[in-house]
Amino acid sequence: MSATAVRTPAPATAPPGARGKRLKSAGLGVLAWVVGLLFFLPIAWMALTSFHSESDAATNPPSFAASLTLDGYREFFGAGGGASPWPALINSTVASLTSTLLVLLLALPAAYALSIRPVKKWTDVLFFFLSTKMLPAVAGLLPLYLFAKNTGLLDNIWLLVILYTSMNLPIAVWMMQSFLAEVPVAVIEAAQIDGAKLPTVLARIVAPIAAPGIAATALICFIFSWNELLFARVLTGVVAETAPVFLTSFITSQGLFLAKVCAASLVISLPVLAAGFAAQDKLVQGLSLGAVK
């Protein structure tokens, strides 16, 4: 018998193109982590400073090994005899949640008319909505102040609700128009054949299908309302003071209380961070809705 040589297969090697794609993907991943850490670093710095005493927080360069304390949070919540932050936090909550709810109630039928049942020249309508955001906010500050003064609405939380609703409505209509454009028209027509009226179609058909987009719109409107400072600073005083306005009261002529400011900033940021964390899946779905079919 003649012996035959047994050939062993050569080890499989990845093609150069696949190897380059893996390296590119790894490089983009590292870059994303670096950018994420750069964005997170100021938040972590603020959180660490909030647990330091005022003397340690004012050192330059800062001391990472300084002892931790809750004095900044105690002073923020009025333990040292200062003003209580709860009225300002409640005002911000009422103004932000109420205005966001009103924005959704008004933007949903408007977006429905511009997407599923488009009106004539609907692109011009959308541009008009967006053009209202091009005016600098400070340009309308004096007329709004005079109007509030003459109507007795200064230092009134409901004035802020109306302002925040009107400020966020154009953005909400613009966003929800693109979200509602992805709703299947056949489903709506089937509901209308069964006798469903427009309110029923919006509440039971359109809203559940476009829930991720509505959640993303609501979150963005809530963040804009919660963080608004200019109008709240000028149009409110004591009764309707919001959380950002209350935060500025820590910057006085006596100095900057850095630890207390960091503690107050962290506490005031928690509602927005909690809302974003709770709705992060809906936010990602909503912002990417329609991007991939």
Backbone bond lengths (Angstrom), bond angles and torsions (degrees), N, CA, C in turn:
res aa  C-N    CA-C-N  psi(-1)  N-CA   C-N-CA  omega(-1)  CA-C   N-CA-C  phi
1 M - - - 1.456 - - 1.526 109.82 -
2 S 1.310 114.23 139.18 1.464 118.34 179.11 1.523 109.87 -91.25
3 A 1.288 113.80 133.23 1.458 118.27 -179.34 1.521 109.97 -77.45
4 T 1.285 114.11 135.46 1.481 119.91 178.79 1.517 108.77 -109.40
5 A 1.277 116.03 139.28 1.464 120.82 -179.57 1.522 109.77 -77.91
6 V 1.295 115.04 132.86 1.456 121.34 178.86 1.526 108.50 -92.56
7 R 1.293 114.39 120.44 1.460 119.64 -178.18 1.537 109.75 -92.75
8 T 1.275 115.87 128.05 1.469 120.74 176.66 1.517 108.91 -93.16
9 P 1.329 115.89 134.66 1.474 117.60 -178.76 1.521 111.57 -64.87
10 A 1.285 114.25 142.30 1.475 119.73 178.57 1.524 109.84 -69.16
11 P 1.327 117.71 144.31 1.463 120.01 -179.90 1.526 110.83 -60.16
12 A 1.337 112.94 135.97 1.462 118.49 -178.57 1.523 110.33 -69.51
13 T 1.267 115.61 133.79 1.466 120.72 178.39 1.524 108.47 -119.33
14 A 1.292 114.36 141.45 1.460 118.87 179.87 1.515 109.69 -68.96
15 P 1.301 117.78 139.29 1.466 119.96 177.42 1.521 110.58 -61.18
16 P 1.309 116.95 152.76 1.477 119.97 -177.85 1.521 112.78 -58.08
17 G 1.339 116.66 -33.93 1.454 118.41 -179.34 1.517 112.64 -65.68
18 A 1.364 116.48 -41.65 1.465 119.87 179.01 1.518 111.25 -67.03
19 R 1.347 116.33 -38.18 1.463 119.32 178.52 1.529 110.60 -64.43
20 G 1.315 116.62 -40.21 1.456 119.48 177.86 1.523 112.46 -65.25
21 K 1.350 116.97 -36.53 1.463 120.10 177.68 1.518 110.96 -65.57
22 R 1.359 116.66 -39.37 1.467 119.61 179.10 1.520 110.89 -65.31
23 L 1.342 115.85 -42.50 1.463 118.75 178.39 1.524 111.33 -64.28
24 K 1.325 116.34 -39.68 1.466 119.71 178.46 1.517 111.12 -65.52
25 S 1.346 115.82 -41.58 1.466 119.32 178.09 1.525 111.51 -64.10
26 A 1.335 117.08 -41.41 1.464 120.05 177.83 1.520 111.12 -65.14
27 G 1.327 116.79 -40.18 1.458 119.51 178.43 1.520 112.25 -63.92
28 L 1.337 116.61 -40.95 1.463 119.82 177.35 1.524 111.25 -65.96
29 G 1.347 116.27 -35.85 1.464 118.93 176.88 1.517 112.33 -64.14
30 V 1.331 116.04 -43.40 1.469 119.73 177.86 1.525 110.52 -63.86
31 L 1.325 116.49 -41.78 1.461 120.32 178.74 1.522 111.28 -62.51
32 A 1.333 116.95 -40.53 1.463 120.52 178.32 1.525 111.28 -63.18
33 W 1.341 116.99 -40.95 1.465 120.37 177.54 1.528 110.94 -64.54
34 V 1.324 117.18 -41.11 1.468 120.09 179.93 1.531 110.37 -63.92
35 V 1.331 116.79 -45.17 1.471 120.13 179.24 1.516 110.43 -64.33
36 G 1.344 116.86 -41.39 1.457 119.92 178.25 1.519 112.53 -61.98
37 L 1.324 116.77 -41.50 1.467 120.13 177.94 1.523 111.80 -66.81
38 L 1.331 116.94 -35.22 1.464 119.59 177.23 1.525 111.37 -65.06
39 F 1.329 116.84 -37.38 1.460 120.15 176.87 1.525 111.23 -72.68
40 F 1.328 117.30 -32.24 1.459 120.80 -177.12 1.520 112.49 -81.37
41 L 1.336 117.56 -23.75 1.462 121.19 -175.03 1.532 112.77 -58.52
42 P 1.341 120.77 -45.71 1.481 118.24 178.57 1.533 113.06 -62.06
43 I 1.326 117.20 -35.32 1.468 120.09 178.28 1.529 110.14 -66.51
44 A 1.329 116.20 -43.85 1.456 119.36 178.31 1.525 111.16 -64.69
45 W 1.330 116.98 -38.64 1.467 121.08 177.80 1.530 110.23 -62.85
46 M 1.329 116.44 -44.13 1.466 120.48 179.05 1.527 111.00 -63.21
47 A 1.324 116.76 -42.49 1.466 119.92 179.68 1.522 111.11 -64.14
48 L 1.336 117.57 -41.25 1.457 120.45 179.26 1.528 111.13 -66.58
49 T 1.334 116.56 -41.27 1.461 119.83 -179.71 1.518 111.60 -65.66
50 S 1.317 117.18 -31.82 1.467 119.85 -179.11 1.526 112.25 -65.03
51 F 1.314 117.97 -21.49 1.470 121.64 179.96 1.528 111.97 -96.48
52 H 1.319 118.66 8.79 1.452 122.27 176.82 1.523 110.22 -100.58
53 S 1.306 115.55 160.54 1.458 120.03 172.42 1.523 109.07 -75.16
54 E 1.327 116.90 164.79 1.458 119.84 -177.54 1.527 111.56 -63.03
55 S 1.324 117.16 -36.93 1.469 119.81 179.68 1.525 111.34 -66.89
56 D 1.336 116.90 -41.41 1.462 119.54 178.52 1.527 111.47 -71.06
57 A 1.347 117.50 -35.17 1.467 120.25 -179.48 1.513 111.85 -69.07
58 A 1.343 117.56 -25.39 1.463 121.36 -177.10 1.514 113.22 -88.99
59 T 1.329 118.92 -3.74 1.456 120.90 -179.45 1.524 110.82 -69.37
60 N 1.319 116.13 148.10 1.457 121.39 179.10 1.531 108.55 -136.68
61 P 1.330 118.65 113.27 1.467 127.34 3.61 1.529 111.79 -75.18
62 P 1.317 117.37 158.37 1.474 119.58 -177.07 1.522 111.37 -66.87
63 S 1.312 114.20 152.09 1.465 120.79 -179.61 1.523 109.51 -100.47
64 F 1.339 115.78 118.92 1.460 119.92 179.27 1.529 111.27 -76.80
65 A 1.339 116.88 -23.91 1.462 120.62 -176.92 1.520 112.47 -91.88
66 A 1.330 118.35 11.11 1.465 120.89 -179.15 1.525 109.99 -67.01
67 S 1.309 115.52 151.70 1.459 120.49 -179.87 1.520 110.68 -67.25
68 L 1.335 115.28 147.87 1.457 121.56 -177.48 1.519 110.18 -95.33
69 T 1.314 116.21 145.69 1.456 121.95 -179.80 1.518 109.61 -150.51
70 L 1.315 116.66 160.14 1.461 123.08 177.89 1.529 111.87 -104.32
71 D 1.322 116.88 17.60 1.463 119.80 -177.39 1.526 111.85 -62.10
72 G 1.315 117.67 -37.16 1.459 120.22 -179.91 1.518 112.14 -62.28
73 Y 1.325 116.69 -40.26 1.466 120.56 178.92 1.529 111.03 -72.53
74 R 1.325 116.52 -36.90 1.473 118.71 177.84 1.523 110.45 -63.25
75 E 1.327 117.15 -43.21 1.462 119.77 179.27 1.523 111.52 -68.02
76 F 1.313 116.83 -33.93 1.464 119.23 178.74 1.521 111.05 -64.81
77 F 1.309 117.44 -39.73 1.463 120.86 -179.38 1.527 112.83 -86.78
78 G 1.329 116.98 13.90 1.455 120.77 170.96 1.508 115.37 86.71
79 A 1.349 119.30 15.95 1.458 120.27 -179.43 1.520 111.77 -68.72
80 G 1.325 117.68 -26.57 1.459 120.77 -179.02 1.514 113.60 -90.52
81 G 1.314 118.05 15.02 1.451 121.41 -179.79 1.509 114.54 91.92
82 G 1.324 117.50 6.05 1.455 120.53 179.62 1.518 111.87 -82.66
83 A 1.323 115.25 -176.80 1.461 120.90 -179.20 1.524 110.25 -71.39
84 S 1.329 116.09 146.25 1.458 121.27 179.45 1.526 109.82 -79.54
85 P 1.333 117.75 138.38 1.468 119.44 -179.69 1.518 113.49 -84.12
86 W 1.336 117.69 -8.06 1.466 119.31 -172.66 1.518 113.50 -62.97
87 P 1.357 121.01 -42.67 1.474 118.35 176.51 1.519 113.38 -57.99
88 A 1.340 117.23 -41.12 1.466 120.12 179.52 1.530 110.97 -67.09
89 L 1.326 117.76 -41.01 1.458 120.86 178.43 1.524 111.11 -64.69
90 I 1.324 117.01 -39.91 1.468 120.56 178.21 1.524 110.30 -65.86
91 N 1.331 117.35 -42.03 1.465 120.21 178.17 1.526 111.26 -61.28
92 S 1.322 117.27 -43.47 1.464 119.67 178.72 1.524 110.97 -64.22
93 T 1.323 116.76 -39.25 1.460 120.07 179.30 1.521 111.25 -64.48
94 V 1.336 116.36 -45.52 1.469 120.31 -179.77 1.522 110.60 -63.72
95 A 1.329 117.23 -47.68 1.462 120.61 -177.90 1.522 111.55 -64.71
96 S 1.333 117.48 -42.24 1.467 120.46 -176.42 1.523 111.74 -71.31
97 L 1.327 117.20 -47.94 1.460 119.76 -177.76 1.525 111.55 -68.31
98 T 1.324 117.64 -43.25 1.468 120.08 -178.46 1.516 111.29 -65.70
99 S 1.328 116.98 -45.10 1.466 119.57 179.47 1.522 111.48 -65.43
100 T 1.331 117.97 -37.49 1.464 120.71 178.01 1.517 110.92 -64.63
101 L 1.331 117.15 -41.69 1.465 120.34 178.02 1.526 111.09 -63.73
102 L 1.326 117.12 -43.05 1.464 120.19 177.95 1.522 111.48 -64.16
103 V 1.321 116.71 -39.28 1.466 120.46 178.73 1.526 110.50 -61.29
104 L 1.314 117.47 -44.07 1.463 120.43 179.78 1.520 111.58 -65.21
105 L 1.332 116.95 -40.85 1.468 120.16 -179.93 1.526 111.46 -65.15
106 L 1.319 117.66 -33.26 1.461 120.80 -179.62 1.528 112.23 -87.23
107 A 1.334 117.00 -34.58 1.464 120.12 -174.91 1.523 112.27 -76.82
108 L 1.332 118.10 -30.51 1.462 120.19 -176.71 1.526 111.93 -63.33
109 P 1.333 120.43 -52.93 1.476 117.89 177.61 1.524 113.10 -66.24
110 A 1.344 117.68 -32.56 1.458 119.33 177.68 1.529 111.15 -65.58
111 A 1.330 116.41 -44.19 1.462 119.69 177.81 1.524 111.59 -66.42
112 Y 1.323 116.89 -33.57 1.473 121.52 176.36 1.525 109.96 -61.83
113 A 1.332 116.74 -43.22 1.461 120.54 -179.75 1.521 111.98 -68.57
114 L 1.325 117.78 -27.59 1.463 121.24 -177.02 1.522 113.04 -91.63
115 S 1.320 118.53 -11.76 1.464 120.22 -175.94 1.524 111.85 -120.02
116 I 1.326 116.65 -61.36 1.462 119.95 -175.27 1.522 111.46 -79.14
117 R 1.312 116.78 -39.68 1.460 122.04 175.57 1.530 108.00 -120.13
118 P 1.325 117.18 72.29 1.470 119.13 -170.00 1.520 112.75 -64.16
119 V 1.306 115.35 137.46 1.447 121.80 174.29 1.527 108.71 -84.41
120 K 1.330 115.95 171.43 1.451 120.01 178.78 1.527 110.27 -67.10
121 K 1.332 115.39 140.28 1.462 122.81 179.27 1.534 111.01 52.48
122 W 1.334 115.61 47.89 1.459 119.62 -177.07 1.527 111.98 -66.99
123 T 1.330 117.63 -25.32 1.466 118.99 176.69 1.527 111.10 -67.83
124 D 1.333 116.56 -35.98 1.467 119.43 176.51 1.528 110.66 -66.95
125 V 1.319 116.13 -35.48 1.464 119.67 177.87 1.522 110.27 -64.49
126 L 1.328 116.53 -43.90 1.462 119.82 178.54 1.523 111.37 -63.35
127 F 1.325 116.88 -40.17 1.467 119.05 178.04 1.523 110.83 -64.81
128 F 1.328 117.37 -37.58 1.459 119.98 177.53 1.526 110.28 -62.72
129 F 1.341 117.24 -43.24 1.465 120.12 177.74 1.526 110.65 -58.94
130 L 1.326 115.85 -45.21 1.461 119.28 -177.26 1.526 111.56 -71.29
131 S 1.321 117.90 -30.99 1.464 120.56 -178.52 1.522 111.85 -66.38
132 T 1.329 117.64 -23.46 1.462 119.38 177.69 1.524 112.04 -66.66
133 K 1.327 117.72 -19.33 1.462 121.35 177.64 1.519 112.37 -86.31
134 M 1.332 117.16 -6.00 1.463 120.06 -178.27 1.520 112.46 -81.04
135 L 1.313 118.18 -17.66 1.460 121.43 178.53 1.518 109.26 -75.20
136 P 1.321 119.43 127.41 1.473 120.39 176.91 1.528 110.63 -58.88
137 A 1.306 116.10 139.00 1.463 119.79 -176.53 1.517 111.82 -61.77
138 V 1.321 116.86 -34.17 1.461 119.91 -177.87 1.525 111.22 -67.89
139 A 1.348 117.89 -22.47 1.462 120.28 -179.89 1.524 111.63 -68.35
140 G 1.319 117.31 -29.06 1.455 120.51 179.13 1.510 113.88 -98.57
141 L 1.329 116.93 7.75 1.460 120.04 -175.01 1.532 111.87 -70.50
142 L 1.326 117.60 -46.29 1.464 120.38 -178.21 1.529 112.40 -64.92
143 P 1.341 120.37 -47.25 1.468 118.47 176.26 1.521 113.30 -59.03
144 L 1.327 116.95 -39.86 1.458 119.36 178.98 1.525 111.24 -66.69
145 Y 1.318 116.37 -37.40 1.463 119.06 178.20 1.529 111.02 -65.15
146 L 1.331 117.31 -44.00 1.464 120.35 179.00 1.525 111.14 -64.67
147 F 1.329 116.60 -39.45 1.463 120.01 177.46 1.523 111.03 -63.41
148 A 1.330 116.88 -45.13 1.459 120.20 179.79 1.528 111.23 -65.18
149 K 1.323 116.49 -36.91 1.461 119.69 179.96 1.520 111.41 -67.98
150 N 1.330 117.55 -43.40 1.460 121.28 -177.71 1.526 112.80 -72.74
151 T 1.311 117.12 -24.75 1.467 120.53 179.76 1.520 113.06 -98.98
152 G 1.319 117.75 1.20 1.454 120.67 178.87 1.518 114.34 72.49
153 L 1.329 117.49 26.81 1.463 121.66 -178.00 1.526 113.26 -103.32
154 L 1.323 117.32 6.94 1.460 118.45 175.37 1.527 110.35 -64.74
155 D 1.319 115.12 142.83 1.465 121.91 -179.00 1.523 111.18 57.91
156 N 1.334 115.78 42.48 1.461 122.57 179.81 1.522 108.35 -124.86
157 I 1.317 116.69 126.50 1.454 120.71 -175.72 1.518 111.71 -66.95
158 W 1.340 117.80 -27.94 1.467 120.18 -178.15 1.521 111.61 -73.05
159 L 1.320 117.49 -24.05 1.457 119.30 172.32 1.519 110.47 -65.01
160 L 1.327 117.21 -40.71 1.463 120.30 176.66 1.522 111.09 -65.52
161 V 1.333 117.26 -36.51 1.464 119.88 177.57 1.531 110.64 -60.17
162 I 1.327 116.43 -44.77 1.469 120.63 179.17 1.523 110.71 -65.29
163 L 1.326 116.98 -43.37 1.469 120.28 -179.57 1.518 111.38 -64.30
164 Y 1.340 116.95 -46.03 1.465 119.65 -179.16 1.523 111.05 -65.00
165 T 1.326 117.24 -35.86 1.465 119.90 177.39 1.525 110.89 -63.70
166 S 1.323 116.89 -47.16 1.467 120.28 -179.66 1.530 111.71 -68.04
167 M 1.319 118.09 -31.55 1.456 120.60 179.91 1.522 112.30 -72.99
168 N 1.320 117.53 -37.14 1.464 121.35 -175.71 1.527 113.44 -91.22
169 L 1.330 117.57 -15.20 1.463 119.75 -176.01 1.528 112.91 -62.25
170 P 1.343 121.54 -44.14 1.473 119.16 179.13 1.524 113.42 -59.74
171 I 1.324 116.67 -43.49 1.467 119.65 179.03 1.531 110.41 -63.80
172 A 1.335 116.84 -40.92 1.461 120.53 -178.88 1.526 111.33 -64.79
173 V 1.327 117.37 -42.76 1.467 120.20 178.92 1.524 110.02 -64.09
174 W 1.314 116.88 -42.33 1.467 120.82 -179.62 1.534 110.66 -62.56
175 M 1.320 116.80 -44.89 1.466 119.67 -179.17 1.524 111.46 -68.18
176 M 1.333 117.14 -47.70 1.454 120.15 -174.42 1.512 112.28 -70.61
177 Q 1.328 117.71 -23.38 1.457 119.29 175.77 1.527 111.08 -62.58
178 S 1.332 116.23 -42.00 1.465 119.23 178.46 1.520 111.51 -70.51
179 F 1.332 117.78 -32.05 1.461 120.28 178.77 1.532 111.19 -71.59
180 L 1.326 116.78 -44.31 1.454 120.54 -177.39 1.520 112.04 -72.15
181 A 1.332 117.86 -19.14 1.460 120.13 176.90 1.523 111.74 -65.69
182 E 1.346 117.25 -18.01 1.458 121.36 179.37 1.522 112.76 -89.22
183 V 1.328 118.61 -4.13 1.460 121.25 179.47 1.524 108.73 -74.42
184 P 1.346 118.94 129.93 1.468 120.48 179.78 1.526 111.50 -63.66
185 V 1.321 115.75 126.65 1.461 120.40 -179.46 1.521 110.78 -68.51
186 A 1.327 117.48 -29.55 1.461 120.00 -178.64 1.527 111.93 -62.67
187 V 1.331 117.17 -35.31 1.462 120.21 178.67 1.520 110.53 -65.78
188 I 1.321 116.35 -40.71 1.463 120.66 179.49 1.527 110.50 -67.32
189 E 1.322 116.69 -42.96 1.461 119.71 179.28 1.521 111.40 -64.05
190 A 1.341 117.74 -36.94 1.461 120.46 177.40 1.531 111.33 -64.30
191 A 1.336 116.83 -40.06 1.463 120.17 177.64 1.525 111.18 -66.25
192 Q 1.332 116.96 -38.31 1.457 119.71 179.16 1.520 111.64 -69.00
193 I 1.320 117.64 -33.42 1.463 120.47 175.94 1.521 110.58 -64.65
194 D 1.341 116.41 -34.67 1.463 120.85 177.92 1.527 112.78 -76.51
195 G 1.322 117.21 -0.77 1.450 120.57 176.04 1.511 115.75 100.26
196 A 1.327 118.30 10.22 1.459 120.79 -179.03 1.524 109.88 -73.70
197 K 1.327 115.87 132.28 1.458 121.39 176.62 1.526 109.89 -84.47
198 L 1.345 115.68 174.02 1.458 120.66 -176.10 1.527 113.05 -59.21
199 P 1.350 120.68 -46.55 1.477 118.65 177.98 1.526 112.94 -58.88
200 T 1.347 116.08 -38.44 1.468 119.03 178.38 1.521 111.49 -67.21
201 V 1.336 116.64 -40.32 1.463 120.44 178.74 1.522 110.74 -62.38
202 L 1.342 116.15 -43.00 1.458 119.67 -179.30 1.524 111.71 -67.04
203 A 1.340 116.81 -41.79 1.466 120.29 -173.98 1.525 112.47 -79.29
204 R 1.326 118.01 -37.56 1.464 120.38 -171.54 1.526 114.41 -106.40
205 I 1.308 117.47 -16.26 1.468 119.90 -178.77 1.522 111.02 -113.10
206 V 1.318 115.93 -58.15 1.465 119.78 -173.26 1.519 111.65 -71.27
207 A 1.334 116.99 -48.16 1.467 120.26 -175.78 1.532 113.15 -60.57
208 P 1.352 120.31 -46.41 1.486 118.19 178.47 1.524 113.47 -63.63
209 I 1.340 117.78 -37.65 1.458 119.49 -178.71 1.526 110.82 -69.63
210 A 1.336 116.48 -40.49 1.469 121.08 -178.79 1.514 112.45 -94.77
211 A 1.336 117.78 23.12 1.468 121.14 -177.67 1.528 113.54 -57.07
212 P 1.346 120.20 -43.35 1.476 118.09 178.37 1.528 112.82 -61.08
213 G 1.322 117.08 -41.11 1.460 119.46 178.45 1.513 112.45 -67.18
214 I 1.331 116.95 -38.79 1.462 120.37 177.86 1.519 110.38 -65.63
215 A 1.338 117.02 -40.12 1.467 120.32 178.16 1.518 111.18 -64.20
216 A 1.323 117.54 -41.29 1.462 120.49 178.13 1.525 111.18 -64.30
217 T 1.326 116.84 -42.03 1.461 120.46 177.78 1.521 111.36 -63.82
218 A 1.335 116.59 -43.76 1.465 120.30 179.92 1.519 111.57 -62.70
219 L 1.321 117.41 -40.89 1.458 120.71 -179.43 1.521 111.23 -65.14
220 I 1.319 117.36 -42.86 1.461 120.51 179.87 1.523 110.86 -65.80
221 C 1.332 117.46 -42.09 1.467 120.45 177.74 1.528 110.85 -64.17
222 F 1.323 117.25 -39.10 1.465 120.65 178.42 1.529 110.96 -64.15
223 I 1.322 117.13 -41.90 1.465 120.43 179.57 1.523 110.78 -64.67
224 F 1.341 116.59 -44.77 1.464 119.86 179.30 1.526 110.63 -60.89
225 S 1.318 117.78 -42.20 1.466 121.04 -178.61 1.520 111.09 -69.41
226 W 1.310 117.39 -42.32 1.465 121.12 -177.83 1.529 111.53 -65.18
227 N 1.333 116.87 -37.10 1.467 120.67 -175.09 1.527 113.63 -89.48
228 E 1.313 119.00 -5.37 1.457 120.66 -175.81 1.525 110.48 -65.29
229 L 1.329 116.40 133.70 1.467 121.07 -175.12 1.528 113.16 -123.84
230 L 1.338 117.96 -39.13 1.457 120.32 -169.81 1.529 111.82 -60.69
231 F 1.338 117.30 -56.22 1.462 120.21 -177.64 1.530 111.13 -67.07
232 A 1.329 116.53 -38.16 1.463 118.92 179.15 1.520 111.29 -65.34
233 R 1.316 116.89 -34.36 1.466 120.73 -179.93 1.523 111.71 -68.65
234 V 1.343 116.99 -39.47 1.462 121.01 -174.78 1.525 111.68 -86.61
235 L 1.317 118.53 -36.95 1.463 121.75 -170.56 1.519 113.90 -96.01
236 T 1.331 118.24 -3.36 1.458 120.42 179.04 1.526 109.59 -122.02
237 G 1.334 114.22 164.08 1.460 119.59 178.89 1.509 111.36 -130.78
238 V 1.312 115.93 -88.31 1.462 121.36 -177.60 1.520 111.03 -112.72
239 V 1.333 116.96 -45.32 1.465 121.07 -173.80 1.518 111.30 -68.94
240 A 1.331 118.06 -46.23 1.464 122.36 -174.40 1.524 112.67 -103.46
241 E 1.315 118.20 20.73 1.467 121.36 -179.73 1.522 110.55 -61.44
242 T 1.335 116.26 133.80 1.456 121.06 -179.83 1.527 110.24 -100.16
243 A 1.328 115.61 173.33 1.460 120.86 -175.75 1.531 112.78 -62.64
244 P 1.353 121.34 -44.61 1.468 118.90 177.09 1.527 113.10 -61.03
245 V 1.335 117.42 -36.83 1.460 120.07 177.55 1.522 110.16 -66.71
246 F 1.324 116.87 -40.77 1.460 120.64 177.45 1.522 110.80 -62.22
247 L 1.316 116.95 -34.63 1.463 120.65 -179.98 1.523 111.57 -65.11
248 T 1.323 117.45 -36.36 1.466 120.03 -179.36 1.524 112.29 -69.22
249 S 1.328 118.22 -16.05 1.466 120.29 -179.50 1.525 112.23 -70.10
250 F 1.337 117.86 -14.39 1.457 120.30 178.73 1.517 112.62 -79.53
251 I 1.327 117.03 -12.45 1.462 121.32 177.46 1.526 107.15 -96.28
252 T 1.303 116.97 101.14 1.458 122.23 -174.08 1.526 110.10 -121.34
253 S 1.325 116.02 175.16 1.454 121.30 177.27 1.521 112.39 -68.83
254 Q 1.336 116.89 -16.23 1.461 120.95 178.41 1.518 112.68 -79.27
255 G 1.327 117.15 -11.31 1.452 119.50 178.65 1.512 111.06 135.47
256 L 1.310 115.04 175.74 1.460 122.38 179.08 1.520 108.72 -103.76
257 F 1.333 115.89 115.28 1.459 120.96 178.92 1.529 107.56 -87.79
258 L 1.330 114.76 90.92 1.456 120.74 -167.62 1.526 112.16 -65.01
259 A 1.340 117.44 -45.47 1.462 119.77 -177.86 1.523 110.84 -63.84
260 K 1.315 117.65 -41.57 1.459 120.79 -179.67 1.524 111.11 -69.56
261 V 1.333 117.10 -37.11 1.458 120.44 177.07 1.521 110.82 -64.41
262 C 1.330 117.35 -41.68 1.471 120.71 178.46 1.521 110.95 -65.54
263 A 1.336 116.95 -40.58 1.461 119.85 177.30 1.520 111.23 -63.77
264 A 1.333 116.57 -43.57 1.463 120.11 178.84 1.522 110.83 -65.05
265 S 1.325 117.83 -41.10 1.459 121.29 179.82 1.519 111.28 -63.15
266 L 1.323 116.48 -39.79 1.460 119.90 -179.65 1.521 110.54 -67.71
267 V 1.326 117.30 -43.02 1.465 120.17 -179.68 1.525 110.75 -65.21
268 I 1.332 117.21 -43.10 1.462 120.97 -178.87 1.528 111.31 -68.53
269 S 1.332 117.51 -27.63 1.465 120.88 178.63 1.518 112.73 -80.15
270 L 1.324 117.88 -17.27 1.465 119.99 -175.21 1.528 113.91 -60.22
271 P 1.357 120.91 -43.36 1.469 118.36 178.87 1.521 113.47 -58.66
272 V 1.336 117.17 -41.09 1.462 120.39 179.10 1.526 110.49 -67.17
273 L 1.336 116.56 -43.24 1.464 119.87 178.85 1.522 111.23 -64.21
274 A 1.330 116.88 -40.58 1.470 120.51 179.17 1.519 110.75 -65.94
275 A 1.333 117.52 -42.26 1.466 120.35 178.82 1.522 110.86 -64.40
276 G 1.325 116.88 -41.74 1.454 119.84 178.16 1.516 112.87 -65.64
277 F 1.338 116.77 -38.99 1.467 119.89 178.87 1.525 111.13 -68.61
278 A 1.337 117.01 -39.09 1.460 120.04 -178.58 1.521 111.69 -69.51
279 A 1.322 117.25 -32.31 1.466 120.62 -176.11 1.522 112.32 -109.95
280 Q 1.341 117.22 23.44 1.460 118.54 -175.27 1.528 112.37 -66.12
281 D 1.341 117.82 -36.20 1.455 118.87 179.12 1.524 111.26 -67.83
282 K 1.353 116.49 -42.12 1.457 119.75 177.00 1.524 111.22 -67.03
283 L 1.331 116.29 -34.48 1.460 119.92 180.00 1.517 110.92 -65.64
284 V 1.328 117.01 -44.75 1.465 120.17 179.53 1.522 110.49 -65.17
285 Q 1.352 116.84 -43.36 1.461 119.68 178.37 1.518 111.39 -62.94
286 G 1.332 116.00 -42.41 1.456 119.35 -177.84 1.507 113.10 -66.80
287 L 1.346 117.07 -44.46 1.457 120.21 -178.30 1.530 111.94 -70.96
288 S 1.331 117.65 -23.36 1.468 120.31 178.09 1.509 112.45 -100.47
289 L 1.331 118.26 4.52 1.460 121.22 -178.60 1.531 109.64 -64.08
290 G 1.290 115.67 126.79 1.459 120.27 179.67 1.511 114.21 88.44
291 A 1.336 117.31 -11.04 1.466 118.96 -179.34 1.526 110.98 -73.43
292 V 1.341 116.03 -35.92 1.465 120.92 179.22 1.511 108.46 -124.40
293 K 1.276 118.68 123.22 1.457 123.25 -179.53 1.529 108.62 -106.82
